[in-house]
Amino acid sequence: KGIQLFDLRSLWLTDVSNIPKDIQFDLVIANYSLGEISSVSELEQVLSNLIRHTKKYLVLIEPGHGHGFSYIRLCRDYAIKAGMNVVAPCLHNLKCPAGGTTQFCHFIQRFDMPSFQRKARPPFLSKLGYEDERLSYVVLEKVPED
């Protein structure tokens, strides 16, 4: 039984474990999902699957607070040990400068709230018309095999 061919230019998945092992994507993004995993062994299994299906770039995004950044840092370390290179936000594979401190790496992205969202928010938030989202992320590049 062969694999049925279908368009893989864009695919939204909630479970990468069902993808045939030989299929890879140029860009794999996991956002606001890794922090839901409670055990390190399960996190490493998910990361292993994500890395296996990454042809070029793997982008991991979590909320920009201490807990979210701790997941990003764990994932960054695991991916480096698996042979990937860090592309952003830092430009090196060295130990994370924020590791072992109370500091955490995060960025703020402002976005306009659509009217339906403003209606659902408390008045003091909806008057602003925008929200600032804090996020931590890492972009990793797969090193081509010789």
N, C-alpha and C positions, 0 to 999 in steps of 0.2 A: 504494500500500500504506500503510494507516494504522498507527498505533501501537496495540497492544493495551492496553486499559485494565486496570489491576490496582491493588490496594490499596497506596498509597504512604505510609500512616501511619507505617510503620516499615520500613526497608530496610537490610540489612547488605550492604555492598559492599566488594569488594577492588580494584575498578578503576572509577573514575568516568568514564573516557574513553568507555565504551559507553552512557552515559545520553544520551538525546536532549537537545540543547542548551537546549531551552525548558523543561525540567522543573527545578523548584527545590524545595528543602526548607526548612522553617522553621528547622531546626537541623541543622547538619552538624558531625560530630565526627571528627577524625583523631587517633588516639592511638597513641603508640609506633610510628609508622610512617615519619614524615618523616625521622628520623635514619638511616634505611636508604638514603636517596637520596644518591648520591655526588657528583653534579655540580650546580652552582648552576642551570644552565639547565634540567635535568630537574626540580629542586625548584620552580623558577618555573612550569614547565608544569603540574605537579601542583597547585600553589597556584592558578593561574589557573582550572583546572577546578573546584577546590573552591569558589572564590569565585563562579564562574558558576552553580553549582548551589545557592548559598546565597541564601535569600530573606530571612532575618532574622539568624541568629547562626551564627558559625563558631567552633568550639572546637578548639584545637590543644594537644595534651599530649605531652610527651616526658619521659624520665627526668630527675630533678633533680640533674644534675651539670653540669660545665662544657660538655661536648660537647652534651648535650641542650638546655641553655639557649641555646647559640650558634645552634642551629636555630630555637628559638622566637624569638629576637631577629631573625634573618634573615627569618623568616616574618612577624613583626610589622611590620617595615619595609616589606616587599613589599606587605602588605595595606593599610597606610596609604597607600602610593603609588597603590594600586588604588582608593582612595576609601572604605575601611572605617574605622570608629572603634574604638578600644580601649575595652572596657568593664571588663575585669578582667585581671590583678590591679591594674594601675595604671589611673588614671582620666583619662588624657590621651594625646594623640597626639604628644607631644614626644619628643625623643631619649631613649632608654632611659638612666636614671641609672647602670645597671651596665655600660653599654657602655664599652669601652676600659679596663676594670679587670680584676682577677682575681676580682672578686666575681661571683656569679650569683644570680639570683632563683629560689628554689625553696621548696617547702612540703613538710611531712611529714604523711602520712596513716597513722594506725595502723589495722590491720585484724586481726581474729582469724583465725588459721589453722584451717581445718577439720582434722579428725582425720587424714584421708588425707594431707594436706600435712605435718602434724607427723611422721607416720611416715616420710616420704621425706626429711626434713631431718636434718642432724647433731644429735646429742643436745643440744649446748649451745644450739642454736637452737630445737629443738622444746620444750624445757622452758619457754620463755617463753610459748608459746601464741599469740603475736602477732608481727607484723612491722611495721616502720615503712617505708613506701614514700615515697621522695623523688621529687617531680615538679615540673616547670616547665610552665607553661601560659599561654595567652593566650586571652581571649574577645573576639571581634571582632563588631561590629554593622554590617550593611550599611546604608549611608545610602540612604533611599528616593529614587528618581529622581523628579524633578518632572514 
